């Protein structure tokens, strides 16, 4: 997603690497354009593709910002996926987050043991000091025992995993 602030009217364009390019008429049509592009590169199944889809948005209210949305890390393949899908996803994600100019947005569920979190392990493998990693804690309200709550507080204090960009 490439967003750019402009003085003109809203405009959008979606393109598939080596494939189609389409203008998007309005912000309300963005989701439809994304789904069409995803179906073009990965079909309607649960497959993952390395083909990039670029969405360019220009608007007076857009920040100048580029985001790369990657698939979530999985441990097992779901029905309809090849057995090596978790490895494919891990390799795809690693190719992006290993770049020195990338800020890693590491999503961590607050209600599970952080030591087994795949995204944390992957972020640490390419950014061991946590200089480029921003932690996002979800489901903190679902922490149900005192030990998990203490670990969550230790995590947020940075004593379990160093994340120099902090936590949200």
Rosetta constraint file for C-alpha pairs under 8 A:
AtomPair CA 1 CA 54 HARMONIC 5.99 0.50
AtomPair CA 1 CA 55 HARMONIC 4.86 0.50
AtomPair CA 1 CA 56 HARMONIC 6.02 0.50
AtomPair CA 1 CA 57 HARMONIC 7.62 0.50
AtomPair CA 1 CA 66 HARMONIC 5.58 0.50
AtomPair CA 1 CA 67 HARMONIC 5.13 0.50
AtomPair CA 1 CA 68 HARMONIC 6.25 0.50
AtomPair CA 1 CA 69 HARMONIC 7.82 0.50
AtomPair CA 2 CA 54 HARMONIC 7.33 0.50
AtomPair CA 2 CA 55 HARMONIC 6.13 0.50
AtomPair CA 2 CA 56 HARMONIC 4.76 0.50
AtomPair CA 2 CA 57 HARMONIC 6.24 0.50
AtomPair CA 2 CA 64 HARMONIC 7.81 0.50
AtomPair CA 2 CA 65 HARMONIC 6.16 0.50
AtomPair CA 2 CA 66 HARMONIC 4.49 0.50
AtomPair CA 2 CA 67 HARMONIC 6.60 0.50
AtomPair CA 3 CA 56 HARMONIC 5.95 0.50
AtomPair CA 3 CA 57 HARMONIC 4.85 0.50
AtomPair CA 3 CA 58 HARMONIC 5.92 0.50
AtomPair CA 3 CA 59 HARMONIC 7.93 0.50
AtomPair CA 3 CA 62 HARMONIC 6.04 0.50
AtomPair CA 3 CA 63 HARMONIC 6.20 0.50
AtomPair CA 3 CA 64 HARMONIC 5.42 0.50
AtomPair CA 3 CA 65 HARMONIC 5.23 0.50
AtomPair CA 3 CA 66 HARMONIC 6.10 0.50
AtomPair CA 4 CA 56 HARMONIC 7.88 0.50
AtomPair CA 4 CA 57 HARMONIC 6.32 0.50
AtomPair CA 4 CA 58 HARMONIC 4.86 0.50
AtomPair CA 4 CA 59 HARMONIC 6.62 0.50
AtomPair CA 4 CA 62 HARMONIC 5.81 0.50
AtomPair CA 4 CA 63 HARMONIC 5.84 0.50
AtomPair CA 4 CA 64 HARMONIC 4.41 0.50
AtomPair CA 4 CA 65 HARMONIC 6.64 0.50
AtomPair CA 5 CA 58 HARMONIC 5.75 0.50
AtomPair CA 5 CA 59 HARMONIC 5.25 0.50
AtomPair CA 5 CA 60 HARMONIC 5.21 0.50
AtomPair CA 5 CA 61 HARMONIC 6.33 0.50
AtomPair CA 5 CA 62 HARMONIC 4.81 0.50
AtomPair CA 5 CA 63 HARMONIC 5.43 0.50
AtomPair CA 5 CA 64 HARMONIC 5.67 0.50
AtomPair CA 6 CA 58 HARMONIC 5.96 0.50
AtomPair CA 6 CA 59 HARMONIC 5.29 0.50
AtomPair CA 6 CA 60 HARMONIC 4.92 0.50
AtomPair CA 6 CA 61 HARMONIC 7.98 0.50
AtomPair CA 6 CA 62 HARMONIC 7.77 0.50
AtomPair CA 7 CA 59 HARMONIC 7.14 0.50
AtomPair CA 7 CA 60 HARMONIC 5.27 0.50
AtomPair CA 8 CA 59 HARMONIC 6.77 0.50
AtomPair CA 8 CA 60 HARMONIC 6.55 0.50
AtomPair CA 9 CA 58 HARMONIC 7.71 0.50
AtomPair CA 9 CA 59 HARMONIC 6.01 0.50
AtomPair CA 9 CA 60 HARMONIC 6.94 0.50
AtomPair CA 10 CA 26 HARMONIC 7.50 0.50
AtomPair CA 10 CA 27 HARMONIC 7.94 0.50
AtomPair CA 10 CA 57 HARMONIC 7.33 0.50
AtomPair CA 10 CA 58 HARMONIC 5.56 0.50
AtomPair CA 10 CA 59 HARMONIC 4.37 0.50
AtomPair CA 10 CA 60 HARMONIC 7.08 0.50
AtomPair CA 11 CA 23 HARMONIC 7.87 0.50
AtomPair CA 11 CA 24 HARMONIC 7.03 0.50
AtomPair CA 11 CA 25 HARMONIC 7.26 0.50
AtomPair CA 11 CA 26 HARMONIC 7.21 0.50
AtomPair CA 11 CA 57 HARMONIC 5.84 0.50
AtomPair CA 11 CA 58 HARMONIC 5.22 0.50
AtomPair CA 11 CA 59 HARMONIC 6.57 0.50
AtomPair CA 12 CA 23 HARMONIC 5.87 0.50
AtomPair CA 12 CA 24 HARMONIC 4.96 0.50
AtomPair CA 12 CA 25 HARMONIC 7.10 0.50
AtomPair CA 12 CA 26 HARMONIC 7.36 0.50
AtomPair CA 12 CA 27 HARMONIC 7.73 0.50
AtomPair CA 12 CA 30 HARMONIC 7.92 0.50
AtomPair CA 12 CA 55 HARMONIC 7.17 0.50
AtomPair CA 12 CA 56 HARMONIC 5.52 0.50
AtomPair CA 12 CA 57 HARMONIC 4.54 0.50
AtomPair CA 12 CA 58 HARMONIC 6.39 0.50
AtomPair CA 13 CA 21 HARMONIC 7.10 0.50
AtomPair CA 13 CA 22 HARMONIC 5.64 0.50
AtomPair CA 13 CA 23 HARMONIC 4.28 0.50
AtomPair CA 13 CA 24 HARMONIC 5.40 0.50
AtomPair CA 13 CA 55 HARMONIC 5.86 0.50
AtomPair CA 13 CA 56 HARMONIC 5.25 0.50
AtomPair CA 13 CA 57 HARMONIC 6.76 0.50
AtomPair CA 14 CA 21 HARMONIC 5.74 0.50
AtomPair CA 14 CA 22 HARMONIC 5.43 0.50
AtomPair CA 14 CA 23 HARMONIC 6.42 0.50
AtomPair CA 14 CA 24 HARMONIC 7.20 0.50
AtomPair CA 14 CA 33 HARMONIC 7.06 0.50
AtomPair CA 14 CA 34 HARMONIC 7.54 0.50
AtomPair CA 14 CA 37 HARMONIC 7.79 0.50
AtomPair CA 14 CA 53 HARMONIC 7.06 0.50
AtomPair CA 14 CA 54 HARMONIC 5.59 0.50
AtomPair CA 14 CA 55 HARMONIC 4.47 0.50
AtomPair CA 14 CA 56 HARMONIC 6.32 0.50
AtomPair CA 15 CA 19 HARMONIC 7.09 0.50
AtomPair CA 15 CA 20 HARMONIC 5.68 0.50
AtomPair CA 15 CA 21 HARMONIC 4.17 0.50
AtomPair CA 15 CA 22 HARMONIC 6.36 0.50
AtomPair CA 15 CA 37 HARMONIC 7.65 0.50
AtomPair CA 15 CA 53 HARMONIC 5.75 0.50
AtomPair CA 15 CA 54 HARMONIC 5.27 0.50
AtomPair CA 15 CA 55 HARMONIC 6.64 0.50
AtomPair CA 16 CA 20 HARMONIC 5.48 0.50
AtomPair CA 16 CA 21 HARMONIC 6.49 0.50
AtomPair CA 16 CA 37 HARMONIC 6.72 0.50
AtomPair CA 16 CA 41 HARMONIC 7.73 0.50
AtomPair CA 16 CA 51 HARMONIC 7.21 0.50
AtomPair CA 16 CA 52 HARMONIC 6.10 0.50
AtomPair CA 16 CA 53 HARMONIC 4.61 0.50
AtomPair CA 16 CA 54 HARMONIC 6.45 0.50
AtomPair CA 17 CA 51 HARMONIC 6.12 0.50
AtomPair CA 17 CA 52 HARMONIC 5.50 0.50
AtomPair CA 17 CA 53 HARMONIC 6.34 0.50
AtomPair CA 17 CA 54 HARMONIC 7.82 0.50
AtomPair CA 24 CA 29 HARMONIC 6.39 0.50
AtomPair CA 24 CA 30 HARMONIC 6.66 0.50
AtomPair CA 24 CA 33 HARMONIC 7.15 0.50
AtomPair CA 25 CA 29 HARMONIC 6.66 0.50
AtomPair CA 26 CA 30 HARMONIC 7.13 0.50
AtomPair CA 29 CA 33 HARMONIC 6.27 0.50
AtomPair CA 30 CA 34 HARMONIC 6.21 0.50
AtomPair CA 31 CA 35 HARMONIC 6.26 0.50
AtomPair CA 32 CA 36 HARMONIC 6.21 0.50
AtomPair CA 33 CA 37 HARMONIC 6.20 0.50
AtomPair CA 34 CA 38 HARMONIC 6.08 0.50
AtomPair CA 34 CA 55 HARMONIC 7.99 0.50
AtomPair CA 35 CA 39 HARMONIC 6.11 0.50
AtomPair CA 36 CA 40 HARMONIC 6.18 0.50
AtomPair CA 37 CA 41 HARMONIC 6.48 0.50
AtomPair CA 37 CA 53 HARMONIC 6.95 0.50
AtomPair CA 38 CA 42 HARMONIC 5.80 0.50
AtomPair CA 38 CA 43 HARMONIC 6.93 0.50
AtomPair CA 38 CA 44 HARMONIC 7.97 0.50
AtomPair CA 38 CA 53 HARMONIC 7.65 0.50
AtomPair CA 39 CA 43 HARMONIC 4.19 0.50
AtomPair CA 39 CA 44 HARMONIC 5.31 0.50
AtomPair CA 41 CA 49 HARMONIC 6.58 0.50
AtomPair CA 41 CA 51 HARMONIC 6.66 0.50
AtomPair CA 42 CA 46 HARMONIC 7.80 0.50
AtomPair CA 42 CA 47 HARMONIC 5.67 0.50
AtomPair CA 42 CA 48 HARMONIC 6.11 0.50
AtomPair CA 42 CA 49 HARMONIC 5.74 0.50
AtomPair CA 43 CA 47 HARMONIC 7.30 0.50
AtomPair CA 45 CA 80 HARMONIC 7.10 0.50
AtomPair CA 46 CA 78 HARMONIC 7.95 0.50
AtomPair CA 46 CA 80 HARMONIC 6.67 0.50
AtomPair CA 46 CA 81 HARMONIC 6.52 0.50
AtomPair CA 47 CA 80 HARMONIC 7.81 0.50
AtomPair CA 47 CA 81 HARMONIC 6.16 0.50
AtomPair CA 48 CA 71 HARMONIC 7.78 0.50
AtomPair CA 48 CA 85 HARMONIC 7.97 0.50
AtomPair CA 48 CA 89 HARMONIC 7.44 0.50
AtomPair CA 50 CA 92 HARMONIC 6.93 0.50
AtomPair CA 57 CA 62 HARMONIC 7.69 0.50
AtomPair CA 58 CA 62 HARMONIC 6.62 0.50
AtomPair CA 70 CA 93 HARMONIC 6.42 0.50
AtomPair CA 71 CA 89 HARMONIC 6.84 0.50
AtomPair CA 71 CA 93 HARMONIC 7.52 0.50
AtomPair CA 72 CA 89 HARMONIC 7.71 0.50
AtomPair CA 73 CA 86 HARMONIC 6.90 0.50
AtomPair CA 73 CA 89 HARMONIC 6.44 0.50
AtomPair CA 73 CA 90 HARMONIC 6.37 0.50
AtomPair CA 73 CA 118 HARMONIC 6.60 0.50
AtomPair CA 73 CA 119 HARMONIC 6.49 0.50
AtomPair CA 74 CA 86 HARMONIC 5.29 0.50
AtomPair CA 74 CA 89 HARMONIC 7.57 0.50
AtomPair CA 74 CA 118 HARMONIC 7.84 0.50
AtomPair CA 75 CA 86 HARMONIC 5.63 0.50
AtomPair CA 76 CA 83 HARMONIC 7.47 0.50
AtomPair CA 76 CA 85 HARMONIC 7.45 0.50
AtomPair CA 76 CA 86 HARMONIC 5.97 0.50
AtomPair CA 77 CA 81 HARMONIC 5.66 0.50
AtomPair CA 77 CA 82 HARMONIC 6.55 0.50
AtomPair CA 77 CA 83 HARMONIC 5.56 0.50
AtomPair CA 77 CA 84 HARMONIC 7.10 0.50
AtomPair CA 77 CA 85 HARMONIC 5.58 0.50
AtomPair CA 77 CA 86 HARMONIC 6.25 0.50
AtomPair CA 81 CA 85 HARMONIC 6.39 0.50
AtomPair CA 84 CA 88 HARMONIC 6.32 0.50
AtomPair CA 85 CA 89 HARMONIC 6.14 0.50
AtomPair CA 86 CA 90 HARMONIC 6.13 0.50
AtomPair CA 87 CA 91 HARMONIC 6.10 0.50
AtomPair CA 88 CA 92 HARMONIC 6.16 0.50
AtomPair CA 89 CA 93 HARMONIC 6.11 0.50
AtomPair CA 90 CA 94 HARMONIC 6.00 0.50
AtomPair CA 91 CA 95 HARMONIC 6.18 0.50
AtomPair CA 92 CA 96 HARMONIC 6.94 0.50
AtomPair CA 93 CA 97 HARMONIC 6.26 0.50
AtomPair CA 94 CA 98 HARMONIC 5.77 0.50
AtomPair CA 94 CA 122 HARMONIC 7.43 0.50
AtomPair CA 94 CA 126 HARMONIC 7.86 0.50
AtomPair CA 95 CA 99 HARMONIC 7.44 0.50
AtomPair CA 96 CA 102 HARMONIC 7.54 0.50
AtomPair CA 97 CA 102 HARMONIC 6.02 0.50
AtomPair CA 97 CA 103 HARMONIC 7.55 0.50
AtomPair CA 97 CA 104 HARMONIC 6.25 0.50
AtomPair CA 97 CA 123 HARMONIC 7.53 0.50
AtomPair CA 97 CA 126 HARMONIC 7.17 0.50
AtomPair CA 98 CA 102 HARMONIC 7.47 0.50
AtomPair CA 98 CA 126 HARMONIC 5.39 0.50
AtomPair CA 98 CA 127 HARMONIC 7.68 0.50
AtomPair CA 102 CA 132 HARMONIC 6.91 0.50
AtomPair CA 103 CA 132 HARMONIC 4.89 0.50
AtomPair CA 103 CA 133 HARMONIC 5.84 0.50
AtomPair CA 103 CA 134 HARMONIC 7.19 0.50
AtomPair CA 104 CA 123 HARMONIC 7.07 0.50
AtomPair CA 104 CA 132 HARMONIC 5.93 0.50
AtomPair CA 104 CA 133 HARMONIC 4.60 0.50
AtomPair CA 104 CA 134 HARMONIC 6.05 0.50
AtomPair CA 105 CA 133 HARMONIC 6.09 0.50
AtomPair CA 105 CA 134 HARMONIC 5.06 0.50
AtomPair CA 105 CA 135 HARMONIC 6.08 0.50
AtomPair CA 105 CA 136 HARMONIC 6.91 0.50
AtomPair CA 106 CA 119 HARMONIC 6.15 0.50
AtomPair CA 106 CA 120 HARMONIC 6.50 0.50
AtomPair CA 106 CA 123 HARMONIC 7.00 0.50
AtomPair CA 106 CA 133 HARMONIC 6.65 0.50
AtomPair CA 106 CA 134 HARMONIC 6.01 0.50
AtomPair CA 106 CA 135 HARMONIC 4.86 0.50
AtomPair CA 106 CA 136 HARMONIC 5.94 0.50
AtomPair CA 107 CA 119 HARMONIC 6.92 0.50
AtomPair CA 107 CA 120 HARMONIC 7.92 0.50
AtomPair CA 107 CA 135 HARMONIC 6.00 0.50
AtomPair CA 107 CA 136 HARMONIC 4.66 0.50
AtomPair CA 107 CA 137 HARMONIC 6.08 0.50
AtomPair CA 107 CA 138 HARMONIC 7.18 0.50
AtomPair CA 108 CA 114 HARMONIC 7.17 0.50
AtomPair CA 108 CA 117 HARMONIC 7.04 0.50
AtomPair CA 108 CA 119 HARMONIC 7.40 0.50
AtomPair CA 108 CA 120 HARMONIC 7.32 0.50
AtomPair CA 108 CA 135 HARMONIC 6.94 0.50
AtomPair CA 108 CA 136 HARMONIC 5.92 0.50
AtomPair CA 108 CA 137 HARMONIC 4.95 0.50
AtomPair CA 108 CA 138 HARMONIC 6.15 0.50
AtomPair CA 109 CA 114 HARMONIC 7.69 0.50
AtomPair CA 109 CA 137 HARMONIC 5.77 0.50
AtomPair CA 109 CA 138 HARMONIC 4.82 0.50
AtomPair CA 109 CA 139 HARMONIC 5.69 0.50
AtomPair CA 109 CA 140 HARMONIC 7.12 0.50
AtomPair CA 110 CA 114 HARMONIC 7.72 0.50
AtomPair CA 110 CA 137 HARMONIC 5.76 0.50
AtomPair CA 110 CA 138 HARMONIC 5.55 0.50
AtomPair CA 110 CA 139 HARMONIC 5.16 0.50
AtomPair CA 110 CA 140 HARMONIC 4.38 0.50
AtomPair CA 110 CA 141 HARMONIC 7.76 0.50
AtomPair CA 110 CA 142 HARMONIC 7.34 0.50
AtomPair CA 110 CA 143 HARMONIC 6.48 0.50
AtomPair CA 110 CA 152 HARMONIC 6.50 0.50
AtomPair CA 111 CA 139 HARMONIC 6.02 0.50
AtomPair CA 111 CA 140 HARMONIC 6.02 0.50
AtomPair CA 111 CA 141 HARMONIC 7.87 0.50
AtomPair CA 111 CA 142 HARMONIC 5.65 0.50
AtomPair CA 111 CA 143 HARMONIC 4.63 0.50
AtomPair CA 111 CA 144 HARMONIC 7.51 0.50
AtomPair CA 111 CA 148 HARMONIC 7.20 0.50
AtomPair CA 112 CA 117 HARMONIC 7.94 0.50
AtomPair CA 112 CA 143 HARMONIC 7.88 0.50
AtomPair CA 112 CA 148 HARMONIC 7.74 0.50
AtomPair CA 113 CA 117 HARMONIC 7.06 0.50
AtomPair CA 113 CA 148 HARMONIC 7.50 0.50
AtomPair CA 114 CA 120 HARMONIC 7.46 0.50
AtomPair CA 115 CA 120 HARMONIC 7.92 0.50
AtomPair CA 115 CA 121 HARMONIC 7.97 0.50
AtomPair CA 116 CA 121 HARMONIC 7.82 0.50
AtomPair CA 117 CA 121 HARMONIC 6.48 0.50
AtomPair CA 118 CA 122 HARMONIC 6.18 0.50
AtomPair CA 119 CA 123 HARMONIC 6.05 0.50
AtomPair CA 120 CA 124 HARMONIC 6.07 0.50
AtomPair CA 121 CA 125 HARMONIC 6.19 0.50
AtomPair CA 122 CA 126 HARMONIC 6.80 0.50
AtomPair CA 123 CA 127 HARMONIC 5.77 0.50
AtomPair CA 123 CA 128 HARMONIC 7.45 0.50
AtomPair CA 123 CA 130 HARMONIC 7.98 0.50
AtomPair CA 123 CA 133 HARMONIC 7.14 0.50
AtomPair CA 124 CA 128 HARMONIC 4.42 0.50
AtomPair CA 124 CA 129 HARMONIC 7.44 0.50
AtomPair CA 124 CA 130 HARMONIC 6.94 0.50
AtomPair CA 127 CA 131 HARMONIC 6.69 0.50
AtomPair CA 127 CA 132 HARMONIC 6.62 0.50
AtomPair CA 127 CA 133 HARMONIC 7.21 0.50
AtomPair CA 129 CA 162 HARMONIC 6.19 0.50
AtomPair CA 129 CA 163 HARMONIC 7.31 0.50
AtomPair CA 129 CA 164 HARMONIC 7.79 0.50
AtomPair CA 130 CA 161 HARMONIC 7.80 0.50
AtomPair CA 130 CA 162 HARMONIC 5.15 0.50
AtomPair CA 130 CA 163 HARMONIC 4.26 0.50
AtomPair CA 130 CA 164 HARMONIC 5.39 0.50
AtomPair CA 130 CA 165 HARMONIC 7.57 0.50
AtomPair CA 131 CA 163 HARMONIC 6.40 0.50
AtomPair CA 131 CA 164 HARMONIC 5.02 0.50
AtomPair CA 131 CA 165 HARMONIC 6.70 0.50
AtomPair CA 132 CA 163 HARMONIC 7.59 0.50
AtomPair CA 132 CA 164 HARMONIC 7.10 0.50
AtomPair CA 132 CA 165 HARMONIC 6.75 0.50
AtomPair CA 133 CA 163 HARMONIC 5.46 0.50
AtomPair CA 133 CA 164 HARMONIC 6.71 0.50
AtomPair CA 133 CA 165 HARMONIC 5.90 0.50
AtomPair CA 133 CA 166 HARMONIC 7.84 0.50
AtomPair CA 134 CA 163 HARMONIC 6.08 0.50
AtomPair CA 134 CA 164 HARMONIC 7.27 0.50
AtomPair CA 134 CA 165 HARMONIC 4.85 0.50
AtomPair CA 134 CA 166 HARMONIC 5.58 0.50
AtomPair CA 134 CA 167 HARMONIC 5.92 0.50
AtomPair CA 134 CA 168 HARMONIC 7.79 0.50
AtomPair CA 135 CA 163 HARMONIC 6.71 0.50
AtomPair CA 135 CA 165 HARMONIC 7.55 0.50
AtomPair CA 135 CA 166 HARMONIC 6.19 0.50
AtomPair CA 135 CA 167 HARMONIC 4.45 0.50
AtomPair CA 135 CA 168 HARMONIC 6.26 0.50
AtomPair CA 136 CA 167 HARMONIC 5.55 0.50
AtomPair CA 136 CA 168 HARMONIC 4.81 0.50
AtomPair CA 137 CA 167 HARMONIC 6.95 0.50
AtomPair CA 137 CA 168 HARMONIC 6.11 0.50
AtomPair CA 139 CA 143 HARMONIC 7.35 0.50
AtomPair CA 140 CA 152 HARMONIC 7.78 0.50
AtomPair CA 143 CA 148 HARMONIC 6.17 0.50
AtomPair CA 143 CA 149 HARMONIC 6.11 0.50
AtomPair CA 144 CA 148 HARMONIC 7.08 0.50
AtomPair CA 144 CA 149 HARMONIC 7.47 0.50
AtomPair CA 145 CA 149 HARMONIC 6.34 0.50
AtomPair CA 146 CA 150 HARMONIC 6.14 0.50
AtomPair CA 147 CA 151 HARMONIC 6.20 0.50
AtomPair CA 148 CA 152 HARMONIC 6.09 0.50
AtomPair CA 149 CA 153 HARMONIC 6.29 0.50
AtomPair CA 150 CA 154 HARMONIC 6.20 0.50
AtomPair CA 151 CA 155 HARMONIC 6.01 0.50
AtomPair CA 152 CA 156 HARMONIC 6.22 0.50
AtomPair CA 153 CA 157 HARMONIC 6.15 0.50
AtomPair CA 154 CA 158 HARMONIC 6.33 0.50
AtomPair CA 154 CA 159 HARMONIC 5.45 0.50
AtomPair CA 154 CA 160 HARMONIC 6.16 0.50
AtomPair CA 155 CA 159 HARMONIC 5.93 0.50
AtomPair CA 155 CA 160 HARMONIC 5.13 0.50
AtomPair CA 155 CA 161 HARMONIC 6.40 0.50
AtomPair CA 156 CA 166 HARMONIC 7.80 0.50
AtomPair CA 156 CA 167 HARMONIC 6.48 0.50
AtomPair CA 158 CA 162 HARMONIC 5.29 0.50
AtomPair CA 158 CA 163 HARMONIC 6.63 0.50
AtomPair CA 158 CA 166 HARMONIC 7.84 0.50
AtomPair CA 163 CA 167 HARMONIC 7.51 0.50
